[in-house]
C-alpha cells in the first residue's frame, strides 16, 4: 500500500490525490462524531421597564393657543355737527383714555343759543298754560252760577287747556333735546381704553355721524381658543355654554416678552354654539380682566399659549401611552413576573399620560416600555423605571 502511494505521489496526479484524501478524511470524521442530544428550549423572559400605579385625583388639562382681541372695539362717532375747537393730549394713536373723560370739544355756541331759545319757548308755553287754566276755572264758575246743568267741554275750555299742556310738554322736550346736543359737543369714550387710530383733529368740521377715531376697551380682553370635541368634553361644559366669570373654568396664558416667559390668568366664559365646518373644531372664549393693569400687559394682538383646567377625575390612575393596547387594555406585571392584560376606561390625557380607571389597583406594576408582541402570561424581566408616575 505504501509503495502504491509513493508511486502515485511521484506522478502528476499527486495534487488530486492529496485533495481527495482530505475530503475523505473530513467525511469520516463528520460521520463518526457523536450527535448532541436535543432538549426542550424555554423562551427567555422579555426585559421591560415598569412603573408603579398610584391612585389620585387628577385634574384634566387642555393645551391650546389663540390671539388676544379686545372685548369691545368701536368707532368713536360725533353725534352733532360743528368744528373741532380742542382735543385732549391723549387723543393720539395709542393714547390711553379713561372712561367718560373729555376727548374732543366741538364748537358749542350754536347749541348754547339753541338752549336759550328752547328755554324761552318753555316760558311762553307755561304762561299760555297758566292763562288757559285761569280761563277754564272762570268758565266753570260762570256755568255753575247759571245752574243750567252739565257744561260741554268747549264751554269749559277743556280742549284749549289740553292743547296748552301739550305745548308745554313739547317745549320741555325741545329744551331737553337742545341741552342734550350741547352735552354732545364734548365727545368721550364710554369705557377705559386705547385710541387705535385717530382720524380727525382740531380745526376739522365734522357732521353728525362722522367717525372721529377707532378705539378698544382695556378693561377686559377676549381670546378665542380652538378645541376638539374630545377636549371640550374634558371641560365638562356643553356647546353654547354661558357662565359667570368667577365660576367658569380657569385658564393660564403664557407668552414670551423680551425673551422672558410671562403668565396671565383668565376664565372660559362661553363656548360657541356650533362646530367650525372647515376645521371641525369648537371655539371656547376666555376673558382676562384688567389686562393692561398687569406687568407686562396682556396686549391686544399677542399670540399666547393656553392651558385650560378641566374637570377633576377622582380615584384615577396615570398610565403611560405605551402601556395601552389597541383594544383599550393595559399591560401589567403580576407577582411572579408574568404579563397580565387588564381592561380600563380612558377619561383624558395629562402630558404624556392617560387618565384611566378599570380593573387595576394601587401598587400594581404597569409596563412602561413598548411591546411589539405581547401575550397573556408571557415571562418578563421587570426593570423599575425611575420616574414619578404620581404627576
C-alpha positions in Angstrom: 0.0 0.0 0.0 2.8 2.3 0.8 4.5 1.5 -2.5 1.4 2.4 -4.3 1.0 5.7 -2.5 4.6 6.6 -3.2 4.2 5.7 -6.8 1.1 7.9 -7.1 2.8 10.8 -5.3 5.6 10.5 -7.8 3.2 11.2 -10.7 1.4 14.2 -11.9 -1.8 13.1 -10.1 -0.3 13.7 -6.7 -2.2 17.0 -6.1 -5.5 15.4 -6.9 -4.7 12.5 -4.6 -4.0 14.8 -1.7 -7.3 16.8 -2.2 -9.3 13.6 -2.4 -7.7 12.2 0.7 -8.5 15.3 2.7 -12.2 15.3 1.7 -12.5 11.6 2.5 -10.9 12.1 6.0 -13.3 15.0 6.8 -16.3 12.9 5.8 -15.2 10.1 8.0 -14.8 12.4 11.0 -18.2 14.0 10.4 -20.0 10.7 10.2 -18.2 9.2 13.2 -18.6 12.2 15.6 -21.3 11.9 18.3 -24.6 13.8 17.8 -25.8 16.3 20.6 -29.0 15.3 22.3 -32.0 17.5 21.6 -33.7 19.1 24.7 -36.7 21.4 25.4 -35.8 25.1 24.8 -37.6 27.6 27.1 -38.0 31.3 25.8 -36.0 33.8 27.7 -38.0 36.4 29.7 -38.5 39.7 27.9 -37.0 42.7 29.8 -39.4 45.6 30.3 -39.5 48.8 32.2 -42.4 49.3 34.6 -43.9 52.0 36.8 -46.0 51.5 40.0 -49.6 52.7 39.9 -50.8 55.4 42.3 -54.4 56.3 42.9 -55.0 60.0 42.9 -57.4 62.8 42.0 -56.4 64.1 38.5 -57.4 67.5 37.1 -57.6 67.3 33.3 -55.7 70.0 31.4 -56.1 71.0 27.8 -53.4 72.9 25.9 -54.2 75.2 23.0 -53.4 78.7 21.8 -55.1 81.9 20.5 -54.8 85.6 19.7 -55.7 88.3 22.2 -58.5 90.5 21.0 -60.5 93.4 22.6 -63.8 92.5 24.1 -65.1 95.9 22.9 -63.9 97.8 19.8 -65.8 100.8 18.5 -65.6 103.7 16.2 -65.9 107.0 18.1 -68.6 109.0 16.2 -69.8 112.6 16.6 -73.5 112.9 17.3 -73.6 116.6 16.4 -72.2 118.8 13.6 -69.6 121.5 14.1 -65.9 122.5 14.0 -63.5 120.7 16.4 -62.1 123.5 18.6 -60.0 121.5 21.0 -58.8 117.9 21.8 -57.2 116.2 24.8 -53.5 115.4 24.7 -54.4 111.7 24.9 -56.3 111.9 21.6 -53.5 110.4 19.6 -52.8 107.0 18.1 -52.1 104.7 21.1 -53.4 107.2 23.6 -54.6 105.7 26.9 -58.1 107.0 27.7 -60.0 106.9 31.0 -63.8 106.3 30.8 -66.0 109.3 30.3 -63.2 111.8 30.3 -63.4 114.6 27.6 -61.5 113.9 24.4 -62.9 116.3 21.8 -64.6 119.7 22.0 -66.9 120.8 19.2 -67.9 124.4 18.8 -70.9 124.7 21.1 -72.0 128.3 20.5 -74.9 127.4 18.2 -76.0 124.8 20.7 -75.9 127.2 23.7 -78.1 129.6 21.7 -80.5 126.7 20.9 -80.8 126.1 24.7 -81.6 129.7 25.4 -84.3 129.7 22.6 -85.8 126.5 23.9 -85.9 127.9 27.5 -87.8 130.9 26.1 -90.3 128.7 24.3 -90.8 126.8 27.6 -91.5 130.0 29.5 -94.0 131.1 26.8 -95.8 127.7 26.8 -96.1 127.8 30.6 -97.5 131.3 30.5 -100.2 130.2 28.0 -101.0 127.2 30.1 -101.5 129.3 33.2 -103.8 131.6 31.2 -105.8 128.7 29.9 -106.1 127.2 33.4 -107.4 130.5 34.7 -109.9 130.9 31.9 -111.1 127.3 32.3 -111.7 127.9 36.0 -113.5 131.2 35.3 -115.7 129.4 32.7 -116.5 126.7 35.2 -117.6 129.2 37.9 -119.7 131.1 35.4 -121.5 128.0 34.3 -122.1 126.9 37.9 -123.7 130.2 38.7 -126.1 129.8 35.8 -127.1 126.4 37.3 -128.4 125.1 33.9 -126.8 121.7 34.1 -123.6 120.0 32.9 -121.4 122.1 30.6 -119.8 120.7 27.5 -116.0 120.6 27.2 -115.9 123.5 24.8 -117.7 125.7 27.3 -115.2 124.9 30.0 -112.3 125.3 27.5 -111.1 121.8 28.1 -109.6 121.3 24.6 -107.7 124.6 24.8 -106.4 123.6 28.2 -105.1 120.2 26.9 -103.5 122.0 23.9 -101.7 124.3 26.2 -100.5 121.4 28.3 -99.3 119.6 25.2 -97.4 122.8 24.1 -95.6 122.9 27.4 -94.6 119.2 27.1 -93.3 119.8 23.6 -91.4 122.9 24.7 -89.8 120.9 27.5 -88.9 118.2 25.1 -87.2 120.6 22.7 -85.3 122.1 25.7 -84.1 118.7 26.7 -83.0 118.0 23.1 -81.1 121.3 23.0 -79.4 120.5 26.3 -78.5 117.0 25.1 -77.0 118.3 21.8 -75.0 120.8 23.9 -73.6 118.0 26.0 -72.7 116.1 22.9 -70.3 118.8 21.8 -67.9 117.2 24.3 -67.0 113.7 23.0 -66.0 111.0 25.5 -65.1 107.3 25.4 -67.7 105.2 27.3 -65.0 102.8 28.7 -61.4 102.7 29.7 -59.4 102.1 26.5 -56.8 103.0 23.9 -57.1 105.0 20.7 -56.3 102.6 17.9 -56.4 105.1 15.1 -57.0 108.9 15.2 -59.0 110.1 12.1 -59.7 113.8 12.7 -58.3 116.7 14.6 -58.5 120.3 15.7 -60.0 122.6 13.0 -61.8 119.9 11.2 -65.5 120.4 10.6 -67.4 117.2 11.3 -71.0 116.2 10.7 -73.3 114.1 12.8 -72.3 110.5 12.2 -68.7 111.3 11.3 -66.0 108.9 12.6 -63.5 110.6 14.8 -61.3 107.7 15.8 -61.3 103.9 16.5 -60.7 102.7 20.0 -60.8 99.5 22.0 -61.5 98.6 25.6 -58.7 97.7 28.0 -61.0 96.7 30.9 -61.0 93.1 29.6 -59.8 91.1 26.6 -61.1 88.1 24.8 -59.2 85.0 23.5 -60.9 82.5 21.2 -59.4 79.0 21.8 -59.9 76.1 19.4 -60.7 72.7 20.9 -61.6 69.3 19.6 -64.9 67.7 20.6 -63.0 65.4 22.9 -61.1 68.2 24.6 -64.4 70.1 25.1 -65.7 67.1 27.0 -62.7 67.4 29.4 -64.1 70.8 30.4 -67.4 69.4 31.4 -69.3 72.2 29.7 -71.7 71.9 26.7 -71.9 73.7 23.4 -73.5 77.2 23.7 -72.3 77.4 27.3 -72.7 80.8 29.1 -71.1 81.1 32.5 -70.3 83.6 35.2 -66.7 84.8 35.3 -65.9 83.7 38.8 -67.4 80.2 38.4 -66.1 79.3 34.9 -63.1 77.0 34.1 -59.7 78.6 34.8 -57.2 79.3 32.0 -53.5 80.1 32.3 -52.0 82.0 29.4 -48.3 82.0 28.6 -46.2 84.1 26.2 -42.7 85.5 25.8 -42.0 89.2 26.2 -38.4 90.3 25.6 -37.3 86.6 25.7 -38.8 86.2 29.1 -41.8 83.9 29.8 -44.8 85.5 31.5 -48.2 84.2 32.7 -51.7 85.7 32.9 -54.9 84.2 34.3 -58.4 84.2 32.8 -61.6 82.1 32.6 -63.7 80.4 30.0 -67.0 82.4 30.0 -68.7 80.9 26.9 -68.5 78.4 24.1 -69.6 78.5 20.5 -72.9 77.1 19.7 -71.7 75.3 16.6 -68.7 73.4 15.2 -66.5 75.2 12.7 -67.1 73.4 9.4 -63.6 73.7 7.8 -61.6 72.6 10.9 -64.2 70.6 12.8 -63.1 72.4 15.9 -65.2 74.1 18.7 -64.2 77.5 19.9 -64.3 78.5 23.6 -63.9 82.1 24.6 -61.7 83.2 27.6 -61.7 86.6 29.2 -58.9 88.3 31.2 -59.9 91.2 33.4 -57.8 94.4 33.5 -55.0 93.0 31.3 -53.3 96.4 31.0 -53.0 96.7 34.8 -50.6 93.8 34.8 -46.8 93.9 34.2 -46.3 93.3 31.3 -49.8 93.8 30.0 -51.6 91.1 28.0 -51.7 93.3 25.0 -54.1 93.3 22.1 -52.7 91.2 19.2 -50.4 89.0 21.3 -50.4 85.3 20.4 -50.5 83.2 23.6 -50.4 79.6 24.6 -53.2 78.5 26.9 -53.6 75.7 29.5 -57.3 75.2 30.5 -58.2 73.4 33.7 -60.9 70.8 33.1 -62.9 68.6 35.3 -61.3 66.5 38.1 -61.4 62.7 37.9 -61.3 61.2 41.4 -59.5 58.0 42.3 -57.9 57.7 38.9 -54.5 56.4 37.6 -52.0 57.9 35.3 -50.9 55.3 32.7 -48.0 55.7 30.1 -49.3 55.8 26.5 -47.0 52.8 25.7 -49.0 50.6 28.1 -52.3 50.9 26.2 -53.3 48.2 23.7 -55.4 48.9 20.6 -58.5 47.4 22.2 -58.3 49.6 25.3 -56.4 47.5 27.8 -53.0 47.8 29.6 -50.1 45.6 30.3 -49.4 44.8 33.9 -46.9 42.5 35.7 -48.1 40.0 38.3 -46.2 38.9 41.5 -44.5 36.1 39.5 -43.3 38.5 36.7 -45.8 37.3 34.1 -47.7 39.6 31.8 -51.3 40.3 32.6 -53.7 42.3 30.4 -56.3 44.5 32.2 -59.3 46.3 30.8 -59.5 50.0 31.5 -61.6 53.1 30.6 -59.8 56.3 29.4 -61.0 59.6 30.9 -58.5 62.1 29.5 -54.9 63.0 28.9 -52.3 64.7 31.1 -49.0 65.4 29.5 -47.7 62.0 28.2 -50.1 60.0 30.5 -53.6 58.8 30.1 -56.1 59.2 33.0 -57.8 55.8 33.4 -59.9 53.7 35.7 -60.7 50.0 35.5 -59.6 46.5 36.6 -56.5 47.8 38.3 -55.4 48.7 41.8 -52.9 50.9 43.6 -49.4 49.4 43.8 -49.7 47.3 40.5 -46.8 47.3 38.2 -47.6 48.6 34.7 -45.4 48.1 31.7 -43.9 51.4 30.6 -42.0 50.3 27.5 -43.5 49.2 24.2 -44.0 45.5 23.4 -44.2 44.5 19.8 -45.7 41.1 20.6 -47.4 40.6 23.9 -49.4 37.6 25.1 -51.2 36.9 28.4 -48.8 35.0 30.7 -45.6 35.7 28.9 -42.5 35.8 31.1 -41.0 39.2 31.8 -37.9 40.6 33.4 -39.2 43.8 35.2 -36.9 46.8 35.5 -38.1 49.7 37.6 -38.3 53.0 35.7 -37.1 55.7 38.0 -39.9 58.1 37.2 -42.6 59.5 39.4 -46.0 58.5 37.9 -47.8 60.4 40.6 -47.8 63.5 38.4 
